[in-house]
Amino acid sequence: MLENQKLDLILVMLEKLDDKFGRLDHKVVHLEERFDRLEERFDKLEDRFDRLEQRVIQLEEKVEALQKDVAEIKLVLENEIRKNISRAAEGHLDLSRNLQELVKPNSEMEMLSIRILETDMKDLKQKIS
């Protein structure tokens, strides 16, 4: 082979290599672009995760506050309201007993009045007869 032919052959091979490297370079650029997009998406996901984490922390704080409020309400119910209801119920029972005691003598008086009337009626019947 002549030197010119060898050089032409080397030139053709270099062109093929250059073409392959050009395509490879294009693929690398494409991969870099895709990686950049993936990186952006990952950053967005991280931001969203951070916001979500902050919201969860806020929710936990609110739940703790609610639990504290509920515990305080339970204490008030147990220590104050139940006692006051018991006192009111006892007062009601006392009033009910007092009312029954007041009504009882009236019933006895009515019974005595009826007996007196019966006796008077018997006397009247006897006088009439």
Secondary structure, DSSP 8 states (H G I E B T S, - for coil): --HHHHHHHHHHHHHHHHHHHHHHHHHHHHHHHHHHHHHHHHHHHHHHHHHHHHHHHHHHHHHHHHHHHHHHHHHHIIIIIHHHHHHHHHHHHHHHHHHHHHHHHHHHHHHHHHHHHHHHHHHHHHHH-
